[in-house]
Amino acid sequence: MRGIGYLFKEGVKSVWNNRMMSLASIGVLVSCLLITGAAVLLSMNVNSVVESVGKENQVTVFLNDNVKELEAVMEIGPEIRRVDNVSDCVFYSKDEAISQLQDELGNLFSELQGENNPLPHAFHVTMVDLSQYDETVKGIMQVEGVYKVSDRSEVAGKLTSLNELVTQIGLWIVVVLGIISLFIISNSVRMTMYSRRFEISIMKSVGATDMFVRVPFVIEGIVLGLISGAIASAIIAFLYEGLIAAVQFIIPFSEISYSAVALKMTLSFIVLGMIIGAAGAAVSISRYLKMEGGEILGW
C-alpha cells in the first residue's frame, strides 16, 4: 500500500516539477477536447433539428369520395392509428380544406361549399421514424376507405440521409481528434521522460520492475487528462450559450439546452482526457522499458 502511495505521489509531483511541459500538454489536450466537444454538440443539435423536422413532417391520407365524416372519425381513424410507426393521426375534413383554400385564394372557391365540395376527407398522419416511410405507407393503404397517401418519400429519404451523414461526420471527427490528441500528448509526455532519462536509467539499473517505472508516468498522464477535461468542460459550458445564440441569429432553430447534457459532457471530457493521458504516457514509456540503464542514456 505504501508503494502505491509513493508511486501516486511521484506521478502527481512530476506534473508540478515539469510544469512547463505539463502546461503545454494541458493546452494541447484542452484544445483537442474543445474541438471534439464542439463537434459532438453540433452533431447533437443537428440531429435534434432533423428529428424535430421529421416529427413535424406529416403525410396526408386521402379517403375515398364515398366515405362520410362520421365513418372516417369512428372507423378509419382508429385503424390508421393502429398501423406501426404512426404516432399521430388528426382528421381533416373536406370543409376545413375548402375553407383553407378560400382563405388563401379568395372567393374563387366560395361556390364549392357543402354538397358542391369536390375534395375528399383526409387525415394528417405523423410518423415516428421516417426511415420506415415506405412500410408505413403500405400499412396505411391497406386500411379500408383510404384512397391514397401524399408522397413525401423524397423528403423522408433526405431527412434520414442527413441524419445519418451528420452522425457519421461527428463520429469521425471524434475518432480523428482522439488519435491526434493521443499522438500529441504522448509526444509531450515523451519530452518529460527525456528530461528524466537519468532517473529512469538509475531505476532500471538497480532492478526496478517495468510496472514500477511505468506507473508514475501513467499517473502523470491521468492527472494531466483530468485537469484538461475539467478545464475543457468549464470553457465549453461558458461558451456554448453564446455560440448557439450567434448561430440562431443566422439560422433560427431549437437548440439543446447545455444543462440537459452538462453532466454527461463533463464526465465524458474528464474520462476521455484521463484515457488519452494514460494511453499517451503508456505509449511513451514503452520505448524506455525495452532498454537497459545505459542504453536509455545512449551509452
Secondary structure by P-SEA (a helix, b strand, c coil): caaaaaaaaaaaaaaaaaaaaaaaaaaaaaaaaaaaaaaaaaaaaaaaaaaaaaaabbbbbbccccccaaaaaccaaaaaaacccccbbbbbcaaaaaaaaaaaccccccccccccccbbbbbbcccccccaaaaaaaaaaacccccccccaaaaaaaaaaaaaaaaaaaaaaaaaaaaaaaaaaaaaaaaaaaaaaaaaaaaaaaccccccccaaaaaaaaaaaaaaaaaaaaaaaacaaaaaaaaaaacccccccccccaaaaaaaaaaaaaaaaaaaaaaaacccccccccccccc
